[in-house]
Each structure stands twice: as structure tokens, then as C-alpha cells.
Amino acid sequence: MKKVPLLLCMLLGGMSAVAQKLPSKTEVIATMRKANDYFMQKWPDTGKPIVTNKTRPSNIWTRAVYYEGLMDLYKVDPQQRYIDYAVAWGESHKWGLRSGVLTHNADDQCCGQTYIDLYMMDKKPERIRDIKANMDSLVKNPNCTYWTWIDALQMGMPVFAKLGVLYKDNAYFEKMYQMYNHSKTIEGGKGLFNPEDGLWWRDKDFVPPYKEPNGQDCYWSRGNGWIVAALVRVLEIMPKNAPHREEYLQMYKTMMKALLPLQREDGFWNVSLHDPSNYGGKEATGTSLFAYGMAWGINHGHLNAKQYKPALVKAWNALATESVQPSGFLGWVQGTGKEPKDGQPLAIDKVPDFEDYGLGCFLLAGSEIVRMKK
């Protein structure tokens, strides 16, 4: 075996050490600004409908997730133009939900997260009128079976949590838990959460006997990322003594433990968490959401920094250097869908059917990293 020259060893060691560090907070913010500026410049009209396979209004879930990230970016990079952009979006839709105030679809309710945040900044009643009416109708409705797919938890749970805090009313917390618990333990037969693996099936279509090509259960990366984000956002919002908070915290820790060994060597996670051979490769949305969860857990003392920070560093550096392009465009983003095959093949320069939600996930991760102490 040939000996590696000492100087080369030192250089390689130095490169490895650099790779294991997070960029400065200034650099992280600059990267987020670049990605966000690309989007804001591409979409100057916040009310413009989104046209893909059909025309949809811009207050759907994909755009609502983007605004979740933008509002978080504002907290670490307080530029008024971010708030103006968000307010213009709300105003363009008259602070309404896509399917009206009686919708049961969590995808339609996701916009309420930003509506409520903007209401807290400027308490104009129209900003909260429709989302409160909608969630109040759910609280009064005995049906708890509406969240039949796990993405819904991220779309709906933080809305309940925000209203529960705003109005000091545990009824919102209780209804949120009932719907969460149905998804977890009942939906699809025995629930969508598998305690053996610490992960969630996307919906009843993927509950066993469904298997991936390698014989493992199908755990979709972004779907589990939505659960992580839902838990993090709810735990961030709810007071310490809020009902069922401990349940959410334990679920969060269980998932983080399950996700840690599934990370790819390059810092990303595969779209299929237990089958890297099924459309394996870089994927930015699930990776962003897992990085968001890990950064939040480290910041709040729920995760051991020595154990989780190396994974977080690898994830962020992979996103910042391999997903974010010089223009600000995000590559390796899986398009909308529900399983590994959707939106494939991915590529560094492939434009997904929607560009907004991937950016929202990325901004959530970066904003939480900026909050980290040295």
C-alpha cells in the first residue's frame, strides 16, 4: 500500500474539519437571502395563480409552506419587505381559505399559520376572521378523521396551537390531539405510526402488507419531514403546561432517533428512508425538514449536540452547497406527490412542479440554524 504524503494528509484532514463546521450565521443568512430573493423576483405578484397541470390559487398549501419559512426568515433577518410580501399575499386572497370557511382539508388551512402571525403583528380582524371560523367549526365537529395523510399534520396542527395560545383556550389543543391521535393510532386500521421503526406511513395505501422493492416498509422522506415540522412548530408554540405536550415531545425524540442512522454519507436523506435502492439519491425537502428538526432539538436541549450536530452540519452544508444554485434556485427538490417515485428523476437543475414549498422547508432549517449558539 502506498503511503500518503504527510502534507496531503494534513490537507485532507483540514478539508474534513472544514466540512464538519457550520458556516457563520452571516453566511447562512446570505444563503437564505439568495434563495428567497430568487423566488420573490420570480413571483412579484403574490396573488398570481399557480399553473401546473391545472390552475390553482396561490393560497394553497405549497405557497403557504413557503410563507411559513419566510416568516421564520424574518425573525433572524428582519427586513420589512418580507412582511410586505406576506401581507400582500394575504390581502390578495382577502385572508381567505381556498375552499371557504367550512373546509375540512388541512391543505387549505395551512395559510392560516401566516395569517395568524400577521394578525399578531397588526390586529386587523379580517386577517384572522376566516381561519378562526374554520378551525372553530372543526372544534365543534365530533369527527376526528379528516387527517388521513400525514402531511396534514404539518398543515393543520400549528394553526390549532396558535389559536389555543392566542385565545387561551384548551379546546383547540384538545381537538388537535384528537385528530393527531386518530392519524397515529386508528387511520388505516391501526394508525399510520409504526412504533417498531419510529416512523410514519404516508397514508393507508402504504400500511403493510405494502412493501418497498427491497421488502422494507415504505417511509417517505418528506412525509416524515412534515411530521417532524408539525411537532417542532407545535412544541415551539404551546406553553410548557399545555395538554399533550409531552406526547408530542416524546414522538419528536423517537423520530429523531430513528432518522439519525438513515442519513446518507453526503448529508442528504433518500426519498425512501428504508430503501435507498428505490429512487435513491439527493433530495432537498425531506433533508431540510430533518435538519430543521435537529437544529431545533439541539437549540432547546432535547437532543444531544455531540450526537446530532455532525448530522446537522452535513445536512446543511449539503443543502447550501449542492442544492442552492448560484442563481438561488433549489435543485434536488422532489415535486409534489406521496411516494418515492413521484417527481422522479430528480436533478440539480430540474424545476419541480411547484418551487415554493421546497424553499419554505429550506428557510425553516436555515433560520433555526442561525439561532444556534456557538
Secondary structure in CASP SS format (residue, H / E / C, confidence):
PFRMAT SS
TARGET T0000
AUTHOR 0000-0000-0000
METHOD secondary structure of the structure
MODEL  1
M C 1.00
K C 1.00
K C 1.00
V C 1.00
P C 1.00
L H 1.00
L H 1.00
L H 1.00
C H 1.00
M H 1.00
L H 1.00
L H 1.00
G H 1.00
G H 1.00
M H 1.00
S H 1.00
A H 1.00
V H 1.00
A H 1.00
Q C 1.00
K C 1.00
L C 1.00
P C 1.00
S C 1.00
K H 1.00
T H 1.00
E H 1.00
V H 1.00
I H 1.00
A H 1.00
T H 1.00
M H 1.00
R H 1.00
K H 1.00
A H 1.00
N H 1.00
D H 1.00
Y H 1.00
F H 1.00
M H 1.00
Q H 1.00
K H 1.00
W C 1.00
P C 1.00
D C 1.00
T C 1.00
G C 1.00
K C 1.00
P C 1.00
I E 1.00
V E 1.00
T C 1.00
N C 1.00
K C 1.00
T E 1.00
R E 1.00
P C 1.00
S C 1.00
N C 1.00
I C 1.00
W H 1.00
T H 1.00
R H 1.00
A H 1.00
V H 1.00
Y H 1.00
Y H 1.00
E H 1.00
G H 1.00
L H 1.00
M H 1.00
D H 1.00
L H 1.00
Y H 1.00
K H 1.00
V H 1.00
D C 1.00
P C 1.00
Q C 1.00
Q H 1.00
R H 1.00
Y H 1.00
I H 1.00
D H 1.00
Y H 1.00
A H 1.00
V H 1.00
A H 1.00
W H 1.00
G H 1.00
E H 1.00
S H 1.00
H C 1.00
K C 1.00
W C 1.00
G C 1.00
L C 1.00
R C 1.00
S C 1.00
G C 1.00
V C 1.00
L C 1.00
T C 1.00
H C 1.00
N C 1.00
A H 1.00
D H 1.00
D H 1.00
Q H 1.00
C C 1.00
C H 1.00
G H 1.00
Q H 1.00
T H 1.00
Y H 1.00
I H 1.00
D H 1.00
L H 1.00
Y H 1.00
M H 1.00
M H 1.00
D C 1.00
K C 1.00
K C 1.00
P C 1.00
E H 1.00
R H 1.00
I H 1.00
R H 1.00
D H 1.00
I H 1.00
K H 1.00
A H 1.00
N H 1.00
M H 1.00
D H 1.00
S H 1.00
L H 1.00
V H 1.00
K H 1.00
N C 1.00
P C 1.00
N C 1.00
C C 1.00
T C 1.00
Y C 1.00
W C 1.00
T C 1.00
W E 1.00
I C 1.00
D H 1.00
A H 1.00
L H 1.00
Q H 1.00
M H 1.00
G H 1.00
M H 1.00
P H 1.00
V H 1.00
F H 1.00
A H 1.00
K H 1.00
L H 1.00
G H 1.00
V H 1.00
L H 1.00
Y H 1.00
K C 1.00
D C 1.00
N H 1.00
A H 1.00
Y H 1.00
F H 1.00
E H 1.00
K H 1.00
M H 1.00
Y H 1.00
Q H 1.00
M H 1.00
Y H 1.00
N H 1.00
H H 1.00
S H 1.00
K H 1.00
T H 1.00
I C 1.00
E C 1.00
G C 1.00
G C 1.00
K C 1.00
G C 1.00
L C 1.00
F E 1.00
N E 1.00
P C 1.00
E C 1.00
D C 1.00
G C 1.00
L E 1.00
W E 1.00
W C 1.00
R C 1.00
D E 1.00
K H 1.00
D H 1.00
F H 1.00
V C 1.00
P C 1.00
P C 1.00
Y C 1.00
K C 1.00
E C 1.00
P C 1.00
N C 1.00
G C 1.00
Q C 1.00
D C 1.00
C C 1.00
Y C 1.00
W E 1.00
S H 1.00
R H 1.00
G H 1.00
N H 1.00
G H 1.00
W H 1.00
I H 1.00
V H 1.00
A H 1.00
A H 1.00
L H 1.00
V H 1.00
R H 1.00
V H 1.00
L H 1.00
E H 1.00
I H 1.00
M C 1.00
P C 1.00
K C 1.00
N C 1.00
A C 1.00
P C 1.00
H C 1.00
R H 1.00
E H 1.00
E H 1.00
Y H 1.00
L H 1.00
Q H 1.00
M H 1.00
Y H 1.00
K H 1.00
T H 1.00
M H 1.00
M H 1.00
K H 1.00
A H 1.00
L H 1.00
L H 1.00
P H 1.00
L H 1.00
Q C 1.00
R C 1.00
E C 1.00
D C 1.00
G C 1.00
F C 1.00
W C 1.00
N C 1.00
V C 1.00
S E 1.00
L C 1.00
H C 1.00
D C 1.00
P C 1.00
S C 1.00
N C 1.00
Y C 1.00
G C 1.00
G C 1.00
K C 1.00
E C 1.00
A H 1.00
T H 1.00
G H 1.00
T H 1.00
S H 1.00
L H 1.00
F H 1.00
A H 1.00
Y H 1.00
G H 1.00
M H 1.00
A H 1.00
W H 1.00
G H 1.00
I H 1.00
N H 1.00
H C 1.00
G C 1.00
H C 1.00
L C 1.00
N C 1.00
A H 1.00
K H 1.00
Q H 1.00
Y H 1.00
K H 1.00
P H 1.00
A H 1.00
L H 1.00
V H 1.00
K H 1.00
A H 1.00
W H 1.00
N H 1.00
A H 1.00
L H 1.00
A H 1.00
T H 1.00
E H 1.00
S H 1.00
V E 1.00
Q C 1.00
P C 1.00
S C 1.00
G C 1.00
F C 1.00
L E 1.00
G C 1.00
W C 1.00
V C 1.00
Q C 1.00
G C 1.00
T C 1.00
G C 1.00
K C 1.00
E C 1.00
P C 1.00
K C 1.00
D C 1.00
G C 1.00
Q C 1.00
P C 1.00
L C 1.00
A C 1.00
I C 1.00
D C 1.00
K C 1.00
V C 1.00
P C 1.00
D C 1.00
F C 1.00
E C 1.00
D H 1.00
Y H 1.00
G H 1.00
L H 1.00
G H 1.00
C H 1.00
F H 1.00
L H 1.00
L H 1.00
A H 1.00
G H 1.00
S H 1.00
E H 1.00
I H 1.00
V H 1.00
R C 1.00
M C 1.00
K C 1.00
K C 1.00
END
